[in-house]
Amino acid sequence: MIVTTTPSVQGQVVADYLGIVSGEAVMGANMFKDMFAGIRDIVGGRSGAYEEELRRAKEIAIQEMQDNARRLGANAILGVDLDYETIGANGSMLMVSASGTAVRLA
């Protein structure tokens, strides 16, 4: 399945617009990851644990969006937008959402 942030696919014609599809992933931050990320913030550097969680959440959200598009008979998703938010009482959870337009290319 073609997944793109652009509104079209070069050289392809959209035969059918099937609707908006989305996928979400909410990941809880582990207490130990929080602790090590805090230490990284103090001494500088990147938090590999958080980066990995972010990558994983993005992959899950995109996969869920693709699954929803396949159920509609789509073979591509155009205009994909990724959003990242922290949620929860103290921002201890990460939410990634992916949305786009499911289409059938000719």
Contacts in CASP RR format, 6 or more apart in sequence:
PFRMAT RR
TARGET T0000
AUTHOR 0000-0000-0000
METHOD contacts of the structure
MODEL  1
MIVTTTPSVQGQVVADYLGIVSGEAVMGANMFKDMFAGIRDIVGGRSGAY
EEELRRAKEIAIQEMQDNARRLGANAILGVDLDYETIGANGSMLMVSASG
TAVRLA
1 66 0 8 1.000
1 69 0 8 1.000
1 70 0 8 1.000
1 74 0 8 1.000
1 75 0 8 1.000
1 76 0 8 1.000
1 77 0 8 1.000
2 9 0 8 1.000
2 12 0 8 1.000
2 75 0 8 1.000
2 76 0 8 1.000
2 77 0 8 1.000
2 105 0 8 1.000
3 62 0 8 1.000
3 65 0 8 1.000
3 66 0 8 1.000
3 76 0 8 1.000
3 77 0 8 1.000
3 80 0 8 1.000
4 76 0 8 1.000
4 77 0 8 1.000
4 78 0 8 1.000
4 79 0 8 1.000
4 80 0 8 1.000
5 79 0 8 1.000
5 80 0 8 1.000
5 81 0 8 1.000
6 78 0 8 1.000
6 79 0 8 1.000
7 78 0 8 1.000
7 79 0 8 1.000
8 14 0 8 1.000
8 78 0 8 1.000
9 76 0 8 1.000
9 78 0 8 1.000
9 105 0 8 1.000
12 76 0 8 1.000
12 105 0 8 1.000
12 106 0 8 1.000
13 105 0 8 1.000
13 106 0 8 1.000
14 78 0 8 1.000
14 103 0 8 1.000
14 104 0 8 1.000
14 105 0 8 1.000
14 106 0 8 1.000
15 103 0 8 1.000
15 104 0 8 1.000
15 105 0 8 1.000
15 106 0 8 1.000
16 103 0 8 1.000
16 104 0 8 1.000
17 101 0 8 1.000
17 102 0 8 1.000
17 103 0 8 1.000
18 69 0 8 1.000
18 72 0 8 1.000
18 73 0 8 1.000
18 74 0 8 1.000
18 101 0 8 1.000
18 102 0 8 1.000
18 103 0 8 1.000
18 104 0 8 1.000
19 72 0 8 1.000
19 101 0 8 1.000
19 102 0 8 1.000
20 99 0 8 1.000
20 100 0 8 1.000
20 101 0 8 1.000
20 102 0 8 1.000
21 65 0 8 1.000
21 68 0 8 1.000
21 69 0 8 1.000
21 72 0 8 1.000
21 74 0 8 1.000
21 77 0 8 1.000
21 99 0 8 1.000
21 100 0 8 1.000
21 101 0 8 1.000
21 102 0 8 1.000
22 64 0 8 1.000
22 65 0 8 1.000
22 68 0 8 1.000
22 97 0 8 1.000
22 98 0 8 1.000
22 99 0 8 1.000
22 100 0 8 1.000
23 61 0 8 1.000
23 62 0 8 1.000
23 64 0 8 1.000
23 65 0 8 1.000
23 68 0 8 1.000
23 97 0 8 1.000
23 98 0 8 1.000
23 99 0 8 1.000
24 61 0 8 1.000
24 64 0 8 1.000
24 95 0 8 1.000
24 96 0 8 1.000
24 97 0 8 1.000
24 98 0 8 1.000
25 56 0 8 1.000
25 57 0 8 1.000
25 58 0 8 1.000
25 60 0 8 1.000
25 61 0 8 1.000
25 64 0 8 1.000
25 95 0 8 1.000
25 96 0 8 1.000
25 97 0 8 1.000
26 57 0 8 1.000
26 87 0 8 1.000
26 93 0 8 1.000
26 94 0 8 1.000
26 95 0 8 1.000
27 53 0 8 1.000
27 56 0 8 1.000
27 57 0 8 1.000
27 93 0 8 1.000
27 94 0 8 1.000
27 95 0 8 1.000
27 96 0 8 1.000
28 53 0 8 1.000
28 92 0 8 1.000
28 93 0 8 1.000
28 94 0 8 1.000
29 50 0 8 1.000
29 53 0 8 1.000
29 91 0 8 1.000
29 92 0 8 1.000
29 93 0 8 1.000
29 94 0 8 1.000
30 49 0 8 1.000
33 47 0 8 1.000
33 49 0 8 1.000
33 50 0 8 1.000
33 53 0 8 1.000
34 92 0 8 1.000
36 47 0 8 1.000
36 49 0 8 1.000
37 47 0 8 1.000
37 49 0 8 1.000
37 50 0 8 1.000
38 47 0 8 1.000
40 46 0 8 1.000
40 47 0 8 1.000
41 47 0 8 1.000
53 94 0 8 1.000
54 84 0 8 1.000
54 94 0 8 1.000
54 96 0 8 1.000
57 94 0 8 1.000
57 95 0 8 1.000
57 96 0 8 1.000
58 82 0 8 1.000
58 96 0 8 1.000
58 98 0 8 1.000
60 96 0 8 1.000
61 82 0 8 1.000
61 96 0 8 1.000
61 97 0 8 1.000
61 98 0 8 1.000
62 80 0 8 1.000
62 82 0 8 1.000
62 98 0 8 1.000
64 98 0 8 1.000
65 77 0 8 1.000
65 80 0 8 1.000
65 98 0 8 1.000
65 99 0 8 1.000
65 100 0 8 1.000
66 77 0 8 1.000
68 102 0 8 1.000
69 76 0 8 1.000
69 77 0 8 1.000
69 102 0 8 1.000
72 102 0 8 1.000
73 102 0 8 1.000
73 104 0 8 1.000
74 102 0 8 1.000
74 103 0 8 1.000
74 104 0 8 1.000
75 103 0 8 1.000
75 104 0 8 1.000
75 105 0 8 1.000
76 102 0 8 1.000
76 103 0 8 1.000
76 104 0 8 1.000
76 105 0 8 1.000
77 100 0 8 1.000
77 101 0 8 1.000
77 102 0 8 1.000
77 103 0 8 1.000
78 100 0 8 1.000
78 101 0 8 1.000
78 103 0 8 1.000
79 100 0 8 1.000
79 101 0 8 1.000
80 98 0 8 1.000
80 99 0 8 1.000
80 100 0 8 1.000
81 98 0 8 1.000
81 99 0 8 1.000
81 100 0 8 1.000
82 96 0 8 1.000
82 97 0 8 1.000
82 98 0 8 1.000
83 96 0 8 1.000
83 97 0 8 1.000
83 98 0 8 1.000
83 99 0 8 1.000
84 94 0 8 1.000
84 95 0 8 1.000
84 96 0 8 1.000
85 94 0 8 1.000
85 95 0 8 1.000
85 97 0 8 1.000
86 92 0 8 1.000
86 93 0 8 1.000
86 94 0 8 1.000
86 95 0 8 1.000
87 93 0 8 1.000
87 94 0 8 1.000
87 95 0 8 1.000
END
